Amino acid sequence: MPRLVRTCALGRGIQYSAAFVLITKVTAYWIARFRGR
């Protein structure tokens, strides 16, 4: 059972980190676009 919980937590952490990286890249992209004008 602990292994299952750990796998779920790991999967959730990967999802959160992937979403965080995506949001950071999108934000940096928009900042660069607005700054380029």
Buried (B, 14 or more C-beta within 10 A) or exposed (E): EEEEEEEEEEEEEEEEEEEEEEEEEEEEEEEEEEEEE
